[in-house]
């Protein structure tokens, strides 16, 4: 979750330098279509917070078809400024990372307009920004990816995602690989598909479920480049190959849809569909993973 005036790496106190001007993203084989007539997405819900600590709820019931429909639907909290990172986990769940490495859990009920019992509780520790964790991203079904300071990519699954219980499949995490850094954006879908923006390129990876045994990677773990000119400040994967990308310094959030998120083939079903203009004091947006299939 990164805003136009402050990147997630800055929020995590990392020494990351990104381009200060937006570069239009293209596929290695770009598609001309600007909209997608399919209906593979449910109601998209998420959050955005400002530097002053105000938290707003976001929603979009026309995610794939119409531009500028991701909209704020009211303030739902204050005092959110000090968090190093926040990430939507789906079903109203919002994770927030403190500067001391505590991972807090919240869940917002849009029907009652209230936060669930237990919201604000600590569900994990040891994720200290900058000293233990260089990068963090959340995917569907409680999957949380981190890049550790030694370059290892580690995956955790929070089984208490819906209740706020501090329960995990493996509290120490599964190490998936090495050679990851603070100089990239990672966007996991939550089904093993992982997008990585690095050096102006977008790469595709896909791994098996580590809870089922040894991790295996498609393409023998080698990155598949599926796009060039990707220099966004933030990147979110919503499932089904749908990506939300935030440009800097404008704060424009645009939607892309990768045509082959399972196989890693080149080609795009949707490119640069404008969805939301972030506030100038925004710390960014986060939208629920698993929204699309």
Order of alpha helices (4+ residues) and beta strands (2+ residues): alpha-beta-beta-beta-beta-beta-beta-beta-beta-beta-beta-beta-beta-beta-beta-beta-beta-beta-beta-beta-beta-beta-beta
